[in-house]
Amino acid sequence: MRRFSQKNHLVTLNDINITPLLDLAFVLLIIFIITTPLLEQSIKLNVPTGGAAGSTVRKDQVRTIEVHPAGGYVIKGKTYSIAEVEQMLRAELQGNPDLAIYVRADGEERLKNVAALIDLCGRLNITKFRMATREEKK
């Protein structure tokens, strides 16, 4: 004589266990928190102080150009000459006429390389450019 019914084998689960899903979400969050600072690949510069914070330009319209202290211009981790930078900017201007340039240069940098970049922006009619600065300590 069997007292147990066979209905237990045919019952479907009414609840979903979300603990493994939450564990996965927290692991992914930790991975993103750790890797986000590594995504910004820039050279170590001592930017000058001063300037005002805030900008009205959208982030997708901005191209950051770093003036390397040893010479050359760094864009997205690669070093280019001024002629190569000019070719890249001309190509980007055709697709995006509202292009803005964000110039990062060392505070001790010679003005020659920075002036060449600003002159290039003027020749290409790029009127939106800004020098990177850090806030003054009060």
Contacts in CASP RR format, 6 or more apart in sequence:
PFRMAT RR
TARGET T0000
AUTHOR 0000-0000-0000
METHOD contacts of the structure
MODEL  1
MRRFSQKNHLVTLNDINITPLLDLAFVLLIIFIITTPLLEQSIKLNVPTG
GAAGSTVRKDQVRTIEVHPAGGYVIKGKTYSIAEVEQMLRAELQGNPDLA
IYVRADGEERLKNVAALIDLCGRLNITKFRMATREEKK
41 76 0 8 1.000
41 77 0 8 1.000
42 64 0 8 1.000
42 66 0 8 1.000
42 74 0 8 1.000
42 77 0 8 1.000
42 104 0 8 1.000
43 66 0 8 1.000
43 68 0 8 1.000
43 74 0 8 1.000
43 77 0 8 1.000
45 66 0 8 1.000
45 69 0 8 1.000
45 104 0 8 1.000
45 105 0 8 1.000
45 106 0 8 1.000
45 107 0 8 1.000
45 132 0 8 1.000
46 106 0 8 1.000
46 107 0 8 1.000
46 108 0 8 1.000
47 104 0 8 1.000
47 105 0 8 1.000
47 106 0 8 1.000
47 107 0 8 1.000
47 132 0 8 1.000
47 133 0 8 1.000
47 134 0 8 1.000
48 107 0 8 1.000
48 131 0 8 1.000
48 133 0 8 1.000
48 134 0 8 1.000
49 133 0 8 1.000
49 134 0 8 1.000
49 135 0 8 1.000
49 136 0 8 1.000
49 137 0 8 1.000
50 133 0 8 1.000
50 134 0 8 1.000
50 135 0 8 1.000
50 136 0 8 1.000
51 133 0 8 1.000
53 135 0 8 1.000
55 130 0 8 1.000
57 98 0 8 1.000
57 100 0 8 1.000
57 128 0 8 1.000
61 96 0 8 1.000
61 98 0 8 1.000
61 99 0 8 1.000
61 100 0 8 1.000
61 128 0 8 1.000
62 100 0 8 1.000
62 101 0 8 1.000
62 102 0 8 1.000
63 75 0 8 1.000
63 89 0 8 1.000
63 92 0 8 1.000
63 99 0 8 1.000
63 100 0 8 1.000
63 101 0 8 1.000
63 102 0 8 1.000
64 75 0 8 1.000
64 102 0 8 1.000
64 104 0 8 1.000
65 73 0 8 1.000
65 74 0 8 1.000
65 75 0 8 1.000
65 85 0 8 1.000
65 101 0 8 1.000
65 102 0 8 1.000
65 103 0 8 1.000
65 104 0 8 1.000
65 117 0 8 1.000
66 73 0 8 1.000
66 74 0 8 1.000
66 75 0 8 1.000
66 103 0 8 1.000
66 104 0 8 1.000
66 105 0 8 1.000
67 73 0 8 1.000
67 74 0 8 1.000
67 103 0 8 1.000
67 104 0 8 1.000
67 105 0 8 1.000
67 106 0 8 1.000
67 109 0 8 1.000
67 113 0 8 1.000
67 114 0 8 1.000
67 117 0 8 1.000
68 74 0 8 1.000
68 79 0 8 1.000
69 106 0 8 1.000
69 108 0 8 1.000
69 109 0 8 1.000
71 113 0 8 1.000
72 79 0 8 1.000
72 80 0 8 1.000
72 81 0 8 1.000
72 82 0 8 1.000
72 113 0 8 1.000
73 79 0 8 1.000
73 80 0 8 1.000
73 81 0 8 1.000
73 82 0 8 1.000
73 85 0 8 1.000
73 113 0 8 1.000
73 117 0 8 1.000
74 80 0 8 1.000
75 85 0 8 1.000
75 88 0 8 1.000
80 88 0 8 1.000
82 116 0 8 1.000
82 117 0 8 1.000
82 120 0 8 1.000
85 117 0 8 1.000
85 120 0 8 1.000
86 120 0 8 1.000
86 124 0 8 1.000
89 99 0 8 1.000
89 101 0 8 1.000
89 120 0 8 1.000
89 121 0 8 1.000
89 124 0 8 1.000
89 126 0 8 1.000
90 124 0 8 1.000
92 99 0 8 1.000
93 99 0 8 1.000
93 124 0 8 1.000
93 126 0 8 1.000
98 128 0 8 1.000
99 126 0 8 1.000
99 128 0 8 1.000
100 126 0 8 1.000
100 128 0 8 1.000
100 129 0 8 1.000
100 130 0 8 1.000
101 117 0 8 1.000
101 121 0 8 1.000
101 126 0 8 1.000
101 128 0 8 1.000
101 129 0 8 1.000
101 130 0 8 1.000
102 129 0 8 1.000
102 130 0 8 1.000
102 132 0 8 1.000
103 114 0 8 1.000
103 117 0 8 1.000
103 118 0 8 1.000
103 129 0 8 1.000
103 130 0 8 1.000
103 131 0 8 1.000
103 132 0 8 1.000
104 132 0 8 1.000
105 113 0 8 1.000
105 114 0 8 1.000
105 131 0 8 1.000
105 132 0 8 1.000
114 131 0 8 1.000
118 129 0 8 1.000
121 127 0 8 1.000
121 129 0 8 1.000
END
